[in-house]
Amino acid sequence: MVYSIYVSGMRFSGKTALCLGMFGKFKEMGFKVGYFKPVGQGLKMVDGKLRDPDVILMKEVMNLSENLDELCPVVLGKRYLDQITTECGEASEKIHQSFERIKNDKDVLLIESAARPEFLTCCNLCMPKLAKEFNAKVLFSVKGDDDTAAEKAILYRDYINWKGGQMLGVVLNFVPYQQLERMRGIVSTVLNKCGVEVYGIVPDHHELTLPTVQDLVEVLEAEVLTGKDNLGNLVDNYLVGAMSPESAMSWLRRSVGRAFITGGDRADLILTALETKPSAIVLTGNIYPSIQVLTAAEVKGIPILLVPYDTYTTVTKLEHLDGRIVPSTTSTKKIQLTRRIVSEYIDWKRILDEYVTWKHDETRG
């Protein structure tokens, strides 16, 4: 038997980061740790198949021996109902067969849920139902940005119980620093009174979820024209420029730390943007900028990226980076940060106590 923890939560609530951190921590302590994502979202094409980028990340950085089909047996697109409603039985069989293979020779198995816990309720393959069938305890991640975090945690606890699952507890994640004391005092107290165990209160770490310029380079397959030494810059959102420099100035002041997206033929706009210290400038349409632009960017150390796509396609591709840790040459620091977060802010010792109790009960049984 394996001790299974089902890491769940809503979209971009830090599920993958928790899996990364706990995987590293438990492995460091000598446990045989596995990872499994029964249902994923296909956002990246690998070997002619749509793959879930979170699963690709876990396989690459944790050097998992299982192939992608085993780690994530069901991968669906945005319009998945056309596909899945006629294949529910087949999807269920794939999921359970993969689970049986992956759990072998493992002490702890981290199971990551789909984007939302209720995903595939139509097939009776929602997270609580699978958690019950896998005998897994649910660790639920909630963004702790205001008091509604408590209501969401209680709501999903009740939902999980209603479906027959078992809640281990919650992690209040991505908590703004001005909200930390309130989460530690008021919100945690309310949750405990309502029977919801709090296993961690994690401060917001922008460097964990924000992409770097290098991430942009890889997802856009961009050519780096300048600023190659600063591809580790964090990208705090995007700004699209298609107006005159005069009318754009108020907008350009907001481009500090952002990626500014415009055409390579807009030298006037690019030169103005360079003065506002963007993290990078992305030039669309494969239009090379002038020497004046390249020289100014090189002096300031600002990366200029050239891409073949139009503006709309460029922005659409960048949407896949929102809130995700992606496998890249700059992801090592982020992965190390997830381990530090688990060590400092997650009550991993209590999780191990749960494992010891479970192990003892299994031995006696």
C-alpha positions in Angstrom: 0.0 0.0 0.0 1.0 3.6 -0.6 0.2 6.7 1.4 -1.5 9.1 -1.1 -2.0 12.8 -0.8 -4.3 14.4 -3.3 -3.1 18.0 -3.8 -6.1 20.0 -5.0 -7.4 23.5 -5.3 -8.7 26.0 -7.8 -7.0 27.3 -10.9 -3.5 28.7 -10.2 -3.7 28.1 -6.5 -0.2 26.7 -6.2 -1.0 22.9 -6.6 2.1 22.1 -8.7 4.4 24.2 -6.5 3.2 22.3 -3.5 3.8 19.0 -5.3 7.3 20.1 -6.3 8.1 21.2 -2.7 6.7 18.2 -1.0 8.3 15.8 -3.5 11.7 17.3 -2.9 11.3 17.4 0.9 10.0 13.8 1.3 12.6 12.4 -1.1 15.3 14.3 0.8 14.1 12.4 3.9 14.6 9.1 2.3 11.1 8.3 1.2 10.3 6.7 -2.2 8.0 9.4 -3.7 5.8 9.2 -6.7 3.7 11.7 -8.7 0.4 11.2 -10.6 -2.0 13.5 -12.3 -5.1 11.5 -13.4 -6.7 14.3 -15.5 -4.7 17.0 -17.2 -5.2 19.9 -19.5 -3.5 19.7 -22.9 -1.7 22.9 -23.5 1.6 21.7 -25.1 2.2 19.5 -28.0 4.9 16.8 -27.4 5.6 14.0 -29.9 2.3 14.7 -31.7 0.2 14.6 -28.5 -1.3 17.3 -26.3 0.4 17.2 -22.9 -0.2 18.9 -19.6 2.8 21.3 -18.9 2.6 20.6 -15.1 3.2 16.9 -15.8 6.1 17.6 -18.2 7.6 19.8 -15.5 7.4 17.2 -12.8 8.8 14.4 -15.1 11.8 16.6 -16.1 12.8 18.1 -12.8 12.1 15.1 -10.6 13.5 12.6 -13.1 10.4 10.4 -13.0 10.8 7.0 -14.6 7.2 6.7 -15.8 6.3 7.9 -19.2 3.9 10.8 -19.8 1.0 8.6 -20.6 1.2 6.8 -17.3 1.8 10.0 -15.3 -1.3 11.7 -16.9 -3.5 9.1 -18.6 -6.3 11.5 -19.5 -5.4 14.8 -21.2 -8.3 17.0 -22.4 -8.6 20.3 -24.3 -10.8 23.2 -23.4 -13.8 21.8 -25.3 -13.5 18.4 -23.7 -17.2 17.4 -23.4 -17.5 16.3 -27.0 -14.7 13.9 -26.4 -15.1 12.7 -22.8 -18.9 12.0 -22.6 -18.6 9.1 -25.0 -15.4 7.8 -23.4 -16.0 8.0 -19.6 -15.6 4.3 -19.1 -12.3 4.2 -21.1 -11.0 7.3 -19.2 -11.8 5.7 -15.8 -10.0 2.5 -16.8 -6.9 4.3 -18.0 -6.8 6.3 -14.8 -7.1 3.3 -12.5 -4.6 1.2 -14.4 -2.0 4.0 -14.3 -2.6 4.5 -10.6 -2.0 0.8 -9.9 1.3 0.9 -11.8 2.6 4.1 -10.4 1.9 3.4 -6.7 4.1 0.2 -6.8 7.3 0.5 -4.7 6.3 4.0 -3.4 6.0 5.1 0.2 4.2 8.4 -0.6 2.3 9.2 -3.8 1.5 12.9 -4.6 -1.6 13.1 -6.8 -2.3 16.5 -8.4 -5.9 17.3 -9.3 -7.1 19.0 -12.5 -7.6 22.7 -12.7 -10.7 22.5 -10.6 -11.9 19.8 -8.1 -15.2 19.4 -9.8 -13.7 18.7 -13.2 -15.2 15.6 -14.9 -18.1 15.4 -12.5 -20.1 14.4 -15.7 -18.1 11.2 -15.8 -18.0 10.6 -12.1 -14.3 11.2 -12.2 -14.2 14.4 -10.1 -11.3 14.8 -7.6 -13.3 13.7 -4.4 -14.6 10.6 -6.1 -11.1 9.6 -7.3 -9.6 10.5 -3.9 -12.1 8.0 -2.3 -11.2 5.3 -4.8 -7.4 5.9 -4.3 -7.8 6.1 -0.5 -6.1 9.5 -0.7 -6.3 12.4 1.7 -7.0 15.8 0.2 -4.7 18.7 0.9 -6.6 21.7 -0.5 -4.8 24.9 -1.6 -6.7 28.2 -1.4 -5.5 31.7 -2.4 -5.4 33.6 0.9 -6.0 37.0 -0.4 -9.0 37.9 1.7 -11.6 36.5 4.2 -13.4 34.6 1.5 -10.5 32.0 1.6 -12.2 30.6 4.7 -15.6 30.2 3.0 -14.0 28.6 0.0 -12.1 26.1 2.1 -15.2 25.2 4.1 -17.3 24.9 0.9 -14.9 22.5 -0.7 -14.4 20.5 2.5 -18.2 19.9 2.5 -18.1 19.1 -1.2 -15.3 16.6 -0.7 -17.1 15.0 2.2 -20.4 14.8 0.3 -18.6 12.9 -2.5 -17.1 10.5 -0.1 -13.5 11.9 0.0 -11.5 12.7 3.1 -9.9 16.1 3.8 -6.5 16.3 5.3 -6.5 20.0 5.6 -5.9 23.3 3.7 -3.0 25.5 2.8 -3.6 29.2 2.5 -1.4 30.1 -0.4 -0.1 33.2 -2.1 -1.0 35.4 0.9 -0.2 39.1 0.4 2.1 40.3 3.1 -0.4 42.8 4.4 -2.8 39.9 4.9 -0.5 37.5 6.7 -1.4 38.4 10.3 -5.1 38.2 9.5 -4.7 34.7 7.9 -2.6 33.5 10.9 -5.1 35.0 13.5 -8.7 35.4 12.4 -9.0 33.2 9.3 -7.1 30.2 10.7 -9.1 30.4 13.9 -12.4 30.4 12.0 -11.3 27.4 9.9 -10.2 25.5 13.0 -13.5 26.2 14.7 -15.2 24.8 11.6 -13.2 21.6 11.7 -10.8 22.5 8.9 -7.1 21.9 9.7 -4.7 24.5 8.4 -1.4 23.0 7.3 0.3 26.1 6.1 0.1 29.8 5.5 2.4 30.7 2.6 3.3 34.3 1.8 3.0 35.4 -1.8 6.3 34.9 -3.7 6.1 36.7 -7.0 9.4 35.1 -8.2 7.6 31.7 -8.0 4.7 32.4 -10.3 6.0 35.2 -12.6 7.6 34.0 -15.8 11.1 35.1 -16.7 12.2 36.6 -20.0 13.8 33.2 -20.8 10.4 31.6 -20.3 9.0 34.0 -22.9 11.9 33.1 -25.3 11.1 29.4 -25.1 7.3 29.6 -25.3 7.5 32.1 -28.2 10.5 30.5 -29.9 11.9 34.0 -30.0 15.2 35.3 -31.4 17.1 37.3 -28.7 18.5 40.4 -30.3 19.8 42.2 -27.2 20.1 41.8 -23.4 21.2 38.2 -23.4 22.6 38.6 -19.9 19.3 39.6 -18.5 17.0 36.8 -19.5 16.4 36.0 -15.9 14.3 39.2 -15.5 10.9 38.5 -14.1 7.9 39.5 -16.3 5.1 41.1 -14.3 2.4 41.1 -16.9 2.3 42.4 -20.5 1.6 45.7 -22.2 0.7 46.0 -25.9 1.6 49.2 -27.7 -0.1 50.4 -30.9 -0.5 54.1 -30.4 1.6 57.2 -30.8 4.5 57.9 -28.3 2.7 61.0 -27.0 -0.6 59.3 -26.2 1.1 56.2 -25.0 3.4 57.8 -22.4 0.9 57.4 -19.5 0.6 53.7 -20.4 4.3 53.2 -20.9 5.0 54.4 -17.4 3.2 51.2 -16.3 5.6 49.0 -18.3 8.2 48.9 -15.5 8.9 45.2 -15.0 6.5 44.2 -17.8 7.0 42.9 -21.3 6.2 45.5 -23.9 4.8 44.0 -27.1 4.8 46.0 -30.4 5.9 45.9 -34.0 9.6 46.2 -35.0 8.8 49.1 -37.2 7.6 51.3 -34.3 11.1 52.7 -33.5 9.6 55.9 -31.9 7.4 53.8 -29.6 10.2 51.3 -28.7 12.7 54.1 -27.9 10.1 55.7 -25.6 9.4 52.4 -23.9 13.1 51.7 -23.3 13.1 54.7 -21.0 10.5 53.1 -18.7 12.5 50.0 -17.9 10.4 47.2 -19.1 11.6 43.6 -18.4 11.7 43.0 -22.1 10.4 44.2 -25.5 8.8 41.7 -27.8 8.7 42.6 -31.5 6.0 40.9 -33.5 5.8 40.1 -37.2 9.5 39.3 -37.7 10.2 43.0 -38.3 13.8 43.8 -37.3 14.2 47.1 -35.5 16.6 49.9 -36.4 20.2 50.0 -35.3 19.3 53.0 -33.1 16.8 50.8 -31.2 19.2 47.9 -30.8 22.0 50.1 -29.6 19.8 51.8 -27.0 18.5 48.5 -25.7 21.9 47.0 -25.5 23.2 50.0 -23.5 20.3 49.6 -21.0 20.6 45.8 -20.9 17.0 45.3 -21.9 16.2 42.1 -23.8 14.6 42.6 -27.2 12.9 39.5 -28.5 11.8 39.0 -32.2 8.9 36.7 -32.9 7.2 35.7 -36.2 3.7 35.9 -34.9 1.1 38.8 -35.0 0.3 40.5 -31.8 -2.9 38.5 -31.0 -1.1 35.2 -31.5 1.8 36.3 -29.4 -0.4 37.3 -26.5 -2.4 34.1 -26.8 0.8 32.0 -26.5 1.8 33.9 -23.4 -1.4 33.1 -21.7 -0.1 29.6 -21.1 2.6 31.0 -18.8 0.2 32.7 -16.4 0.8 31.4 -12.9 2.7 28.3 -14.0 6.2 27.0 -13.2 7.5 25.8 -16.6 10.6 23.6 -17.3 13.3 25.9 -18.5 16.9 26.8 -18.0 15.8 29.4 -15.4 13.4 27.1 -13.4 16.1 25.8 -11.0 15.7 28.7 -8.6 11.9 28.4 -8.6 12.1 24.7 -7.8 14.5 25.4 -4.9 12.1 28.0 -3.7 9.2 25.5 -3.6 11.3 23.3 -1.3 12.1 26.2 1.0 8.5 27.2 1.1 7.5 23.6 2.2 10.3 23.6 4.8 9.4 27.0 6.3 5.6 27.4 5.8 4.0 24.0 5.5 3.6 21.7 8.5 5.2 18.8 6.8 6.0 17.2 10.1 2.3 16.9 10.8 1.9 15.3 7.4 4.6 12.8 8.2 2.8 12.1 11.6 -0.3 11.3 9.5 1.9 8.9 7.4 3.3 7.2 10.5 -0.2 6.7 11.9 -1.5 5.4 8.6 1.6 3.0 8.3 1.0 1.7 11.9 -2.7 1.1 11.1 -1.9 -0.7 7.9 0.7 -2.9 9.7 -1.8 -3.8 12.4 -4.5 -4.4 9.8 
